[in-house]
Amino acid sequence: MAEQFLLGLSVVLQPHVLMYAFFGVLLGQVIGLLPGVGAITAISLLLPVTFYLDPTSSVILLAGIYYGSQYGGAIASILLNLPGTPSSVVTCLEGYPLAQSGRAGFALLVTAVSSFIGSMFGVLIVVLAAIPMAALALKFGAPEYTMLVALGLVAASLISSGSPIRAFSMALVGIALGMVGSDANTGQYRFVATDALADGISLVSLAMGLFGVSEIIRNASNVETRKIDVKLSYKDLLPTRAELRSMVAPVGRGASIGAFFGALPGTGAAIAAFMAYALERRISRTPKEFGKGHLPGLCAPESANNAAAQTSFIPTLTLGIPGDAVMALIIGALILNGIIPGPRLIVDEPQLFWGVIASFFVGNIILLIINIPLIGLWVRLLSIPYHRLYPAIVLLICVGVYAHRSSVTDVVLTLVFGLLGYVMKWFRFEPAPVLLGFVLGPMFEENFRRTMLLYSGDFTVFLTRPISATLVFCGVALLAFTLISPIVSRRKTLKSLKGHGGPFSV
Amino acid sequence: MQNTERTDFSLWRRIVGGPALAAFGAAMLAISWSYPSGSVVQMGPGYMPHLVSGTLMFFGLTILVSDLRTTDSFETEQPQWRALILISAAVIIFVALIEPAGLVPAMFCAVAISKLANKQSGPLSIVIYSAAVTLAGWLLFIVALGLPLSVFGR
């Protein structure tokens, strides 16, 4: 394992690859700290560009944006009480009060270091899990893939912030959109309204519409009121020994929770952060301290969301199954570059596989280095008003989508999906499951049809094969868990958090 | 930053959401009606579309029922009609101009129109801003990335 990791390092430390890693995390940091621009938008913007890069650099760049945004997200939360990313919503709860009490610099330092430790733990888990997971994945046949994809869709719906049935409906809408184009088995065209749709709906236009265009419409008319009323003092920047001791266990717990929820298909960084916060509050001996700048409540979720951001690459890289909407885009980038993600990746493309993993290690070190000394720069970036930003994003979306396939139909579709993504929230539908369903749908259909063909329509095959049966069991257990218990109390936590404001999409 | 406020989940929003989903499913079923569904063993191209559209119609109605019963308050946003119309117009102008007129005019018009979505921008600042962003776009897309797009016309 160490040997492979070194191979990965040798790939990343090539100057041009290192440059993309640096550029990725830097962009992620900036995207994360600007409220109203998310990692999904940034990654879908760069998706067409990666067409011109080699696959390894592409994935390193896009992945860097994702985990970099986890660092940046905390800055807006702490200084403005506005979460820059959904996974930093809980960071507002403790970070903002801490900043108001004059310890903004301290809060930023704590979150950066917690994020770094969480990430490194996540990377360690990825390195340890990669080979066994890929070996296990080679035993996967069509029934296992069918059940794994189904589990991902069910888990994403059950552990969402809203109603499971709404989330599942949106995943189905995504599956429906994924059917457009020619049927993989028979070649018959399905839902092809114009010739431009013969190759299917482009992932780029779906993602940019649902997340990019809809966010712009939502925020474009804002008259700026946000002002940084927190003074950055470097007084008591360093934690006292007692404070340091109070943070060790929460960071460890946060990292473990994050690593678990990140690796589980269907859940991701935002859920991990919520879970870590809820756990800290439940086991705390001083629950009344929460909401007033309590350190365990600040560092546990930060450690959790970063660990989750790393481990979410486990199913993506070893199985080729994306766990959330961001991973769906990473899979999309691999496919665009002619690489088929799946268990063969580690054997066929070791340079790419281990290069990407080693880039997490290098990228997090870069992030730690750029976070603390450059804090003044990040604060200045935070004060760029949104109305100076969004027309440029409109432009990037239009040109990005058009350049991808030189198709005006794609640009029109982006607008249609943008309006859909904007309007659906009026009716309490979330856009994230649509994107997940869009990518997972074709995988589900293909493997389900193959299973039924191979086992002559016998549904018991899903229960007689051990791995598949385990996956079915996980799904049923998750369903039972959601229906019965602690989720009720979690819903309450989420509700109280929702009142806190901020973008609640992924 | 966010134009959200806490209001009741208003009646028309409760009535429209579920049926809209069901209508999507119904339209999907109508289009895919002619696709052969085959058997479980030998699924045709219509099998999954029929399954998914049926489930969507069922869920749409389920959501309608549960929405009518709910008393939850819910964070809703004020519809941003100005932004919705102007951003749409910007994208449509881009689509209309990109092939006949080329990248630079399309970029300039799209930026200028989308800038109008925010009331804070005056006419002069829009022109200066749009010119600057167009220049940056030209540098990024044509000079740096070398995208095969025509700059002016065909």
Boltz contact constraints between the chains, C-beta under 6 A:
constraints:
  - contact:
      token1: [A, 35]
      token2: [B, 1]
      max_distance: 6.0
  - contact:
      token1: [A, 82]
      token2: [B, 1]
      max_distance: 6.0
  - contact:
      token1: [A, 169]
      token2: [B, 21]
      max_distance: 6.0
  - contact:
      token1: [A, 169]
      token2: [B, 59]
      max_distance: 6.0
  - contact:
      token1: [A, 172]
      token2: [B, 52]
      max_distance: 6.0
  - contact:
      token1: [A, 172]
      token2: [B, 56]
      max_distance: 6.0
  - contact:
      token1: [A, 175]
      token2: [B, 52]
      max_distance: 6.0
  - contact:
      token1: [A, 176]
      token2: [B, 28]
      max_distance: 6.0
  - contact:
      token1: [A, 176]
      token2: [B, 52]
      max_distance: 6.0
  - contact:
      token1: [A, 179]
      token2: [B, 49]
      max_distance: 6.0
  - contact:
      token1: [A, 183]
      token2: [B, 45]
      max_distance: 6.0
  - contact:
      token1: [A, 186]
      token2: [B, 45]
      max_distance: 6.0
  - contact:
      token1: [A, 188]
      token2: [B, 45]
      max_distance: 6.0
  - contact:
      token1: [A, 190]
      token2: [B, 45]
      max_distance: 6.0
  - contact:
      token1: [A, 191]
      token2: [B, 31]
      max_distance: 6.0
  - contact:
      token1: [A, 216]
      token2: [B, 87]
      max_distance: 6.0
  - contact:
      token1: [A, 217]
      token2: [B, 80]
      max_distance: 6.0
  - contact:
      token1: [A, 217]
      token2: [B, 83]
      max_distance: 6.0
  - contact:
      token1: [A, 217]
      token2: [B, 84]
      max_distance: 6.0
  - contact:
      token1: [A, 217]
      token2: [B, 87]
      max_distance: 6.0
  - contact:
      token1: [A, 220]
      token2: [B, 83]
      max_distance: 6.0
  - contact:
      token1: [A, 220]
      token2: [B, 117]
      max_distance: 6.0
  - contact:
      token1: [A, 220]
      token2: [B, 118]
      max_distance: 6.0
  - contact:
      token1: [A, 221]
      token2: [B, 80]
      max_distance: 6.0
  - contact:
      token1: [A, 221]
      token2: [B, 82]
      max_distance: 6.0
  - contact:
      token1: [A, 221]
      token2: [B, 83]
      max_distance: 6.0
  - contact:
      token1: [A, 221]
      token2: [B, 117]
      max_distance: 6.0
  - contact:
      token1: [A, 221]
      token2: [B, 118]
      max_distance: 6.0
  - contact:
      token1: [A, 387]
      token2: [B, 118]
      max_distance: 6.0
  - contact:
      token1: [A, 387]
      token2: [B, 120]
      max_distance: 6.0
  - contact:
      token1: [A, 391]
      token2: [B, 111]
      max_distance: 6.0
  - contact:
      token1: [A, 391]
      token2: [B, 114]
      max_distance: 6.0
  - contact:
      token1: [A, 391]
      token2: [B, 115]
      max_distance: 6.0
  - contact:
      token1: [A, 392]
      token2: [B, 133]
      max_distance: 6.0
  - contact:
      token1: [A, 394]
      token2: [B, 90]
      max_distance: 6.0
  - contact:
      token1: [A, 394]
      token2: [B, 114]
      max_distance: 6.0
  - contact:
      token1: [A, 395]
      token2: [B, 107]
      max_distance: 6.0
  - contact:
      token1: [A, 395]
      token2: [B, 110]
      max_distance: 6.0
  - contact:
      token1: [A, 395]
      token2: [B, 111]
      max_distance: 6.0
  - contact:
      token1: [A, 395]
      token2: [B, 137]
      max_distance: 6.0
  - contact:
      token1: [A, 398]
      token2: [B, 94]
      max_distance: 6.0
  - contact:
      token1: [A, 398]
      token2: [B, 110]
      max_distance: 6.0
  - contact:
      token1: [A, 399]
      token2: [B, 141]
      max_distance: 6.0
  - contact:
      token1: [A, 402]
      token2: [B, 98]
      max_distance: 6.0
  - contact:
      token1: [A, 403]
      token2: [B, 147]
      max_distance: 6.0
  - contact:
      token1: [A, 408]
      token2: [B, 95]
      max_distance: 6.0
  - contact:
      token1: [A, 411]
      token2: [B, 95]
      max_distance: 6.0
  - contact:
      token1: [A, 412]
      token2: [B, 95]
      max_distance: 6.0
  - contact:
      token1: [A, 415]
      token2: [B, 88]
      max_distance: 6.0
  - contact:
      token1: [A, 415]
      token2: [B, 91]
      max_distance: 6.0
  - contact:
      token1: [A, 426]
      token2: [B, 13]
      max_distance: 6.0
  - contact:
      token1: [A, 427]
      token2: [B, 13]
      max_distance: 6.0
  - contact:
      token1: [A, 427]
      token2: [B, 17]
      max_distance: 6.0
  - contact:
      token1: [A, 445]
      token2: [B, 48]
      max_distance: 6.0
  - contact:
      token1: [A, 449]
      token2: [B, 43]
      max_distance: 6.0
  - contact:
      token1: [A, 452]
      token2: [B, 40]
      max_distance: 6.0
  - contact:
      token1: [A, 452]
      token2: [B, 41]
      max_distance: 6.0
  - contact:
      token1: [A, 456]
      token2: [B, 41]
      max_distance: 6.0
  - contact:
      token1: [A, 457]
      token2: [B, 40]
      max_distance: 6.0
  - contact:
      token1: [A, 457]
      token2: [B, 41]
      max_distance: 6.0
